[in-house]
Amino acid sequence: MDLFSRSWTALLTTVADLPDDDFERPSGCTGWLVRDLVCHLVIDAQDVLITLVTPTQAEPTVDSVTYWDVRTEPPTGDDPLDALIPRLAAAYGDPALLKFHLDDVGSAAGRAAQLADPAARVSTRDEVLTVGDYLSAYVLEWTLHHLDLIAHLPYDESQLPPTETLAAARASLEAITGTPFPASLSDRDALLIGTGRRAPTDAETAALGDLAAKLPLFLG
C-alpha cells in the first residue's frame, strides 16, 4: 500500500511540474506524446477508483503477478481505447486542463487506495484479486509510466521514480518472467529492457544469457 502511494505521488508530482511545451514531446510509449500518456493516466486513475468500489466475495482468480496479460508482441494501436487516447488528449487543448483533471481524479484515487482494506477482494477485467495485490500490480504500472513520461525530456535525478518503487517494480517483473535479471543491470535498465522500452547492448544481452531470448515482454 505504501509503495502504491509513493509511486503514484511521485508520478503525479512529475506531471504537475512539467512545462507546457513538454506535453508535445514524445513519450516512452510508442506513438504517444506526453499529453497522450497523461491522458492515459487519467483513465488509469478512473480504473483504480472503479475497481476499489467494486467489492466481491468471490475467491481470487489472480494475484499481483498473474494479473498481467503478458504478450510477446507489442501493441498495434488497434485497440479502440488506445486509439481514442490521442484524440481525447488533443481535445483538452490547454495542458493546464489535463494537469487539473489528472490531479483531481488522481488525488481521489490515491486517497481511496489509502482508505482501502488490503485484504478485501475486488473485481476488475473479469478477474478477482485482493486490494493489496491489485495495488501492488499498479506499482509496476506507475513506475513504468513514470519512466515513459521522462523518456525524452530533460530531467534530473529528483524526477526519477523513487528508488524503492523501482526495486519493487523490478521484483514484480522478475516474478512475471520467472527469472531474475542479472545484478549488473540497474533496476531502471532491467525494467526498460524487460518491457521492450529499449534494446539491450551486446554486453547486456550477454549478461542476460538465456533470459534474452524471452524478452521483451509487453504487459497489458
N, C-alpha and C positions, 0 to 999 in steps of 0.2 A: 504494500500500500504506500509506504514511504517512497519507494523508488518510482512508482507511478507519479506521485506528486512532484518529485524532483525533476523527472524527465519532462513532464508536461509544463511545469512552471518555467523551466529553462527555455523550452521551445516557444512558449507564449511571449516571454521577455525578449527573446531574439527577434521575433516578428515585430513586436511593438517598437523596437529600436531601429528598424530598417528605414533608411531614407526612401522617399517615394520612388526615386529613379531605379532602385534595386528591384522593384516589382516587375520591371520589364526585362530583367536579365533572365537567362536560362537557369533552371534549377537542375538538381541531380536526377530528376525524373525525366526520362527521355520524352521529348516533345512538349514538356510543360515549362512555362515560365514560372518565376517565383510566385506571381499572383495566382496562377493556377494551383500551385501546391498549397498556398494559404487557403484558397477556396476549398480544396480537398480537406484541409484540417478542420474547417467549419463543419463539413459533412461528418467527419470522424467524431467531432465533439458531440454532434447531434446523436450519432450512433451510440456513444457512451451513455448519454442521458437516457435514450430509449431503452437500452439494454438494462441499465440499473433499475429501471421501474418496470421490468418485465420478469417478475419472480415466477418460479415454478417449484413444484415439489418432486418433479421427476428426477431420476438418477442421472448423474453427469454422464455425458457421452464422449466428452473430450476434456483435455486439461490445457495448460498454457502452451504445451509443445504440440500436441495433436490438433489444437485449434486451427493451426495454419494449413492452408491449402498449398502444398508445395508443388511447384512446376519446374520443368527443366527448360521451358521456352519462355521468352519474355512476352509480356502482354502486347497485343496487337493494336490496342486502341479501339477495337470494335465494340467493346462493352459499352452499352448505352450510357451508363453513368460516367465512365471515363471520357466518353465523347462530349458529354454535357458540361463537364467541369470547365474547359476553356471558355465556352460561351457564357456560362454563368459568371465566371471570374471577370470577363470583359464587361459584363453588364454593370458591375459595381462602379466602373469609371474611376472615381477618386480612390486611391489606395487607403485613404483615411477611413472610408466607409467599410472596406474589407477588414481593416485592423479593428475597427469598432465592433463589427459583427463577431469576429473571432474572439476578441476579449470578452464580449458579453456571453456568448454561448460557451466559450472555453472555460471561463471562470466558473460558470454554473456546473459544467462537467467536473471540474476539479473539486468543487465543494461536495457534489453528490458522491464522488469517489471517497472522500474523507469520511462521509457520514455512513457509508455502506458497511454492512456486516460481511467480512471476507468469507465467512462460512456459508452465507446464503447462496442459493442457486438461482441462476438467471438463464434465460433462453435467448439465443441470437443465431441467425443464419441456420435455423432448423437444428441447432445443437444445444446441449445443456452443459453448463460448467459452473463452478463456484465463482463468486465475485472475485475472490483472491486470484484465481487462475486467469480470469478474464482481464483483470487489471495488470497482471504480470505479463500477459501477452502484449499488452499495449506499451509496455516499457520498450520492447523491441521496435514496435511501430513508431513511437515518438522519437526514439534515438536515431533510427534510420532516416526519418523525415527531417530531423534536425540537421543531419549531415547533408541531406539533399538540399535543404534550404540555403546552406552556405557554400555549396559545392563550387559555384562560380562567382562568389562575392569576395571582396577584400574583407578579411576578418582578423581578429586577434584571438589569443588563447581563451579569453574570457567568454567568447561567443561559441565555443565548442560545447557539445553536450557534457554534462558532469561526468567526472572520471568513474564514479560508482555506477552510473547508468550505462556507460559504455561497456564496463566489465560485465554487468548483468545481461545486457543485450548480446554480448559475445557468448556468454554461457548459454543463453537461450538458443542461439544459432547453432552452437556445438551440439546441444541436445537434439535439435531438429535434424542435423546431419548425422548424428550418431558417432561423430569423430571429433576429437579436439583439434583445433588449429595449432600449428607449431608456435612455440613460445617466442620465436624470433619475430613473429608478426604482432604489431601493436593491436589493441582492441579495435581501434578505428580501421586499420588496414584489413583486419580479419572480416569485419562487417562489410566493408566496401567490396572486397574481392569475393567474399562468400555469396553476396547477393547480386553480383554482376554489375556493380556500380563503377568498377574499374577493373581492367585486366591485370593479372599478376605479371611481374617482371620475370625474367628467366630464373633469377635466383629465388624468387618467391615460389615459382612453380616447382623448382627442385625441392624446396623446403616442405612444400605441401605433400609431396610424394603421391601416394595412391589417391589421396583426397582430391587432388587437382582434377581428376577425371570425373568426379561427381559434381563439380562446380561449373558455373554458378547455379544457385537455386533462386527461384523467383517466388516470393511469398504473397499469397492473396488471402 
